């Protein structure tokens, strides 16, 4: 039996899963995350939900390769419809999809969601996911930014509760903003250079008097403010 090795991205998701959680991993594809967690003894049981037959076949292959029959349950279903009340799932992970799709998957189920812990890793539109969470009875209780080569990933942990977030906290993440770790700063530095290239192109095209130019300038300024705030905190 080959041990499952997680990428840093999926490891960051795994690190938020509480010991003995009843886990549903939605959009599981190869089911690396739940297979790893069961192998590691962090949990005893999980279900892997998949909307498409091909990825579900990958899940089934992984189950037999790792000898996880009866411990890791494959289920073909759209989103949270994979979960039955009798499964007594308390923790849901959704990783590796766009933030809009993750929000749609969460919104498509009857509300309020009956889970104690959501761990989400949106590849894009992370602010949309943060906003969905706080509008639907969840509060973010932890965040991580992970760098894998040239790619950056954000992982959100949320539990039932109330939370208010400013626009800046929605965009940058309340915890990430406060902590300003290396990956966070590298990601937003990279964004700054991308915006500078856009501003240069607009300047060359004599488009500086447009709403688009102003918009990019405002974004640039906000990121600069955030990063300089982080520098001050480091110095203190
Ligand atoms: N979660 C794994 C990871 O992070 O490495 C796999 C991510 S893979 C890019 C996204 C998977 O989500 C695909 O296998 C896709 O079939 C599945 N998916 C997309 N929409 C879904 C939905 N509504 N319900 C369940 N699975 C879905």
Boltz pocket constraint, residues with backbone or C-beta under 6 A from the ligand:
constraints:
  - pocket:
      binder: B
      contacts: [[A, 10], [A, 26], [A, 27], [A, 28], [A, 29], [A, 30], [A, 49], [A, 50], [A, 51], [A, 52], [A, 55], [A, 77], [A, 78], [A, 79], [A, 80], [A, 94], [A, 95], [A, 96], [A, 97], [A, 101], [A, 105]]
      max_distance: 6.0
